[in-house]
Amino acid sequence: MTTVDAKQWTVQIFITEDGDDTQARAVLTTRDTATVTGRGHARRNPLDRPIPEIGDELAASRALEDLAVRLHDVASDDIVQLTGPIEA
């Protein structure tokens, strides 16, 4: 059986709250120390009950979604650099 070295990438999520606003930043760090950052925001409706965890979850999920889009853009740029632009 062949042993394969697994790559490990780390995502850290930083959450800050200011009143009814919650900001999240998701930072992906690769083994090669490259980083990609996504950002998310949530705002509690004043009529809703104040449950901070919900704002945290929404802001973090939006930051991860933004991170995924940005990571896809990085991969697309890398492909273009290695293969040249795609002609229509």
MARDO-943856 format. One record per residue: residue in three letters; y, x, z of N, C-alpha, C in turn. Coordinates in steps of 0.001 Angstrom, whole numbers, plus 524288, in hexadecimal, padded with zeros to 5 digits. Atoms other than C-alpha are relative to their C-alpha. Example, Ala and Ser with C-alpha at 12.3 -4.5 7.8 and 13.67 -1.06 7.14 Angstrom:
BEGIN
ALA7FB5A8037A800007EE6C8300C81E78804B08038480000
SER7FB5A7FCCC7FFC47FBDC8356681BE4804427FCFE802DA
END
This chain:
BEGIN
MET7FB648034D80000800008000080000804D78037780000
THR7FB317FCFE8007E80D588054F7FC158041D7FDDC803B4
THR7FBCD8018B7FC7A818498052C8060A8051F800177FCF7
VAL7FB0180078802B082542800A0800BA8045A8000580413
ASP7FB807FFF57FC7A831EE80408807638036E7FB497FED4
ALA7FCB4804A0800AB839607F7728096A805B980186800A6
LYS7FA627FF407FF6C847EF7F78A80764801F67FC1780401
GLN7FDBF803957FC2F8500C7F19F8121A805DE7FFA07FF1A
TRP7FA77801238005685D387EB6780FFD8016D7FCB2804B4
THR7FE55802BD7FB4A864E67E63081B64804B07FC8B7FED5
VAL7FB86803858006586DE77DA7081BCF801EE7FEF58058D
GLN7FD8C801407FB00877357D93882735803F07FBA87FF02
ILE7FC4E804588007887EF87CCCA8294A803BD80046804A1
PHE7FBEF7FFBF7FC0F88BCA7CD87830A3802EF7FACC7FFE9
ILE7FD9E805317FFA68917D7C09E835648049A80035803C7
THR7FB6E800797FC9E89F0D7BE3383ACF801D77FA577FFE8
GLU7FE11805517FF868A4D67B18683FA5805A68001D801C3
ASP7FA908009D7FE7C8B2F87AD86840AF8011D7FA287FFF9
GLY7FF4B805AB7FFAD8B47979FA38457F7FBA27FD377FD1C
ASP803D8802F2803098ADB5796B383BC57FE16802FA7FB2B
ASP801837FCD3804858AC427A198831977FBF28041480182
THR803FE7FC007FF428A0417AA2A8309C7FF9C803327FB02
GLN800887FC5C8045E89F977B613827D17FAFA8031C800C2
ALA804AD7FCBF7FFC0893267BD6A8248080041804077FBA9
ARG800577FBC4803CF8910A7CA4681D957FA63801F780029
ALA805627FE1A8006E883647CDFB818C980029805247FD0B
VAL7FFC67FAC680249881EB7DC87816077FA7A801F67FF14
LEU805107FDD8801858760F7E19480E9E80092805E37FF7F
THR8001A7FA5480064873217F00C810587FAA8801907FDF4
THR804ED7FE4380254868DC7F66A807B87FE8D8055A8022A
ARG801E57FAEA7FE44860DD8028880A3C803848045E7FDEC
ASP7FC8A7FC1A8025D86A40809DE801578058F7FF8F80213
THR7FB08800F37FD5187585805A080A3D803F97FD017FCBC
ALA7FC828037F802E087B467FCA77FFF0800B47FB0B80339
THR7FF1B804E77FD2D8817B7F083805B08023B7FBEB7FC54
VAL7FDDF80483802B98846B7E3118005D8016C7FC1B80445
THR7FE1E8038B7FBF188C417D92E8082D801097FA957FDCF
GLY7FEE88056B8014988C927CA5E8078A803157FD8A80472
ARG7FCC6802937FC08895F87C17A80EAC7FF4A7FA177FFD3
GLY8007D805A17FF9E895317B3918137A803BC7FDD780411
HIS7FC39802847FC8589DE37A9EA81A827FE217FA7480135
ALA80103805697FE7E89BF879D44821F3804947FE268035F
ARG7FBC9802487FCD98A60779436827E47FE1A7FACD80222
ARG801B6804D57FD7A8A2BF789AE831AF8040C7FBBD7FF28
ASN7FCB38049C800568A82E77C4E82F06801967FE8D80598
PRO7FE4E801487FAAC8B071778BE83AF37FD4E7FB2D8024A
LEU802AF804A57FE138A8F276BDD83BDB7FA5E8011D801AA
ASP805617FE957FEA289BD2772F283D507FFC28024C8057D
ARG800C27FD9F7FADC896367773084A568003E805ED7FF7B
PRO7FFA27FA4F8004A898EA7859484D5B7FAC0802A28014F
ILE805047FD487FF5C88BA178C0D84B47800668050C7FCD1
PRO7FEF97FB1F802CB88E8979A58847CD7FB6F801F47FCA3
GLU804817FE16802EC8809F79D2A843207FFE47FDE57FA64
ILE7FFFF802498053F88260793F483798803D8802EB7FC82
GLY7FC407FCEF802FE88E9279B1A8331A7FDE28056A7FEB7
ASP802677FADD800E5887647A802834C27FBFF7FFB67FB9E
GLU8041F8009B803F887BF67A31E82C9D8024D7FF227FA92
LEU7FD9B8010C805148849379DCC821CD802B9804D87FDD2
ALA7FD2D7FB5E801D388D327A9E6821077FC2E804507FE77
ALA803DF7FBEF80138881607B30E821657FD177FEB87FAF9
SER802D280169804CC87A2D7AB6B816D480376800C07FB3A
ARG7FC5F7FF4080461886407ABC780E36800E4805CB7FEE6
ALA7FF7A7FA5C800B9887C17BA61810787FB2D802397FD4A
LEU804D27FE308028B879807BC8380CB07FFC37FE437FA4C
GLU7FFD4801EF8056287B4D7B42180091803B1803677FCB3
ASP7FC457FC9E802B2887437BC2C7FCC37FDB1805747FF3E
LEU802997FAE78006787F9A7C8A27FF897FC0E800057FB8B
ALA803EC8004F80430874B87C4387F65B8029C800427FAA7
VAL7FD357FFEE804FF87E757C1C87EB5880217805797FEEA
ARG7FDCC7FAC0800B6884FB7CEF37ED797FBB5804007FED3
LEU804587FC7180102877DA7D6067EDDA7FDFE7FF4B7FA6C
HIS801928010F80569874097CF767E118803D9802847FC33
ASP7FC027FD8D8034B880ED7D41E7DB2E7FF4A805EE7FFD0
VAL800FA7FA577FFD587E047E2157DF9A7FB63801617FC83
ALA8049B7FF03803408708D7E1757D94A801477FF577FA38
SER7FE7B800DC80573876577DBE77CCB580344804867FDF6
ASP7FCCD7FB818018D8807D7E6CA7CC467FC9F804D47FF2F
ASP8038C7FB868008C875B67F0EB7CE517FCE87FFAA7FAF1
ILE802FD800BE804DC86DDE7EB327C31880368801517FB47
VAL7FC707FEF380451879AF7EBB27BA1980105805E57FF86
GLN7FEFE7FA628001A87C657F9DA7BDE47FB4E803007FDBF
LEU804B27FD41801C986E477FDC17BAFC7FE6C7FE927FA83
THR801DA801C68051286C107F5CB7AEBE804567FEF17FC1D
GLY7FBB08014E80374879807F30E7A93D800F27FA268001F
PRO7FEBD805977FFE58803A7E6017A7867FC5F7FCD57FC88
ILE8032A8039780308878887DA817A284803747FDB07FBBC
GLU7FCF4802198045A87D407D673795067FE3E7FA837FEC0
ALA8013D805718012287E027C815791C97FF7B7FF247FA2E
END
